[in-house]
């Protein structure tokens, strides 16, 4: 999705993991993807540059949908969609 | 007209808040201008970090438990009945015995619990040490183990994020002491692509695991366990065989939170600085009960409690709540049976583990003995 399209999205849940080192942004995302119902859109806000790479890799591994990233000033808004039960 | 502060939960957070508030607001309590209630479903207060030691026979249950009533300030009222409903619109807590307690300020300190039932087969095939009976069962398995494959798996969310590492290092030492280490194939799995959520801790683990002979499998999130075949399979498509499966199960919050519509899976949406429930002016949330993406640990509850107490006292006396939680967490990390390190961090400062030492390990052992001063509001 383009940045403009991502900005129009209304997420089902937003996890603001900035400034939280433990358990960390990807762990928070995994927890939410498991807990939310199929069809949910999850926005993860991370201050960790690695998240923009780690999150799509994990989503790809578990066959969930990566929608895209909006880079901010020292943080990244990462959007994903739960497309199947897990 | 007196004000009433009601605390639901008698764990470390709830007990500290009750005791610190009772000390801080002694004059108001004595004049009958303030009432403090603690609602708990357990008469006993259990020191949960002690389970890590109980697992290896290093602590007895009796050393890890006190009566909650003995820990609480005598001016705090203790209600040993489970809360079954919280009505935030009417400012009421409903107890199982039919009593309804009205509050001016509510503190939710209901904690979290392992929920192995969330993963198919885990309850039947897995062993965990986060609960007393489960810890005893796993202890028996370990004491009678002659060798084979041990696999450690981790569910999300879970409390005490360093415990998986600690149990792995301690088990390595423990099997060495028993002369069995060469017969034990130990595999540590982790949900993300490194060995711990905290990057510096992950580096520490990566550096030390080879020395301890600990195998690892990252990006491993439990999908299901087959207790008959003794296998655990991940969402990422990897299957591991085990003789003993040790797990940190995924956790859930309290049923009363879910039943009252206060938060999904029992975790309450909470402001990370004020620690008030989102959308509420008179409900605070402490420790594991928050939905904050921070460590679910006793120290988190402890540091949050200090802020909540200051704000409640300030609010009751001046109508102001100026104090803010800075995300502070402190955790010891046992790196075996004779050495430990520690980490400390907050919202702005990442952790940096120091070199493990016997001194830090002794400090932790000492804290295990003096823990009771923490819920009492002394340490």
Contacts between the chains, C-beta under 8 A, distances in Angstrom:
chain1	res1	chain2	res2	distance
A	15	B	293	6.1
A	16	B	272	7.9
A	16	B	293	7.6
A	17	B	293	4.7
A	19	B	327	6.4
A	19	B	347	3.8
A	19	B	348	6.4
A	20	B	292	7.3
A	20	B	293	4.5
A	20	B	294	5.1
A	20	B	327	7.0
A	20	B	347	7.1
A	21	B	197	7.6
A	21	B	198	5.5
A	21	B	199	7.8
A	21	B	345	5.4
A	21	B	350	5.1
A	21	B	351	6.3
A	22	B	161	5.3
A	22	B	197	5.0
A	22	B	198	4.8
A	22	B	201	8.0
A	22	B	294	6.8
A	22	B	295	4.7
A	22	B	329	6.9
A	22	B	345	7.2
A	22	B	351	7.5
A	23	B	156	7.3
A	23	B	157	7.1
A	23	B	161	5.4
A	23	B	197	3.9
A	23	B	293	7.1
A	23	B	295	6.9
A	24	B	192	7.0
A	24	B	197	3.7
A	24	B	198	7.0
A	25	B	293	7.6
A	26	B	191	7.8
A	26	B	192	4.7
A	26	B	193	7.8
A	27	B	156	5.8
A	27	B	157	7.8
A	27	B	191	5.9
A	27	B	192	6.0
A	27	B	197	5.1
A	28	B	293	4.4
A	30	B	156	5.5
A	30	B	191	5.6
A	30	B	192	7.4
A	30	B	221	6.0
A	31	B	156	4.2
A	31	B	157	5.2
A	31	B	250	8.0
A	34	B	156	7.0
A	34	B	221	7.7
A	34	B	250	7.7
A	35	B	264	6.6
A	35	B	265	6.1
A	54	B	192	6.9
A	54	B	193	6.1
A	57	B	193	7.4
A	58	B	192	7.4
A	58	B	193	7.6
A	58	B	219	6.7
A	61	B	219	6.5
A	61	B	235	7.9
A	61	B	236	4.9
A	61	B	237	7.6
A	62	B	221	7.5
A	62	B	235	4.8
A	62	B	236	6.2
A	86	B	223	7.2
A	86	B	235	5.6
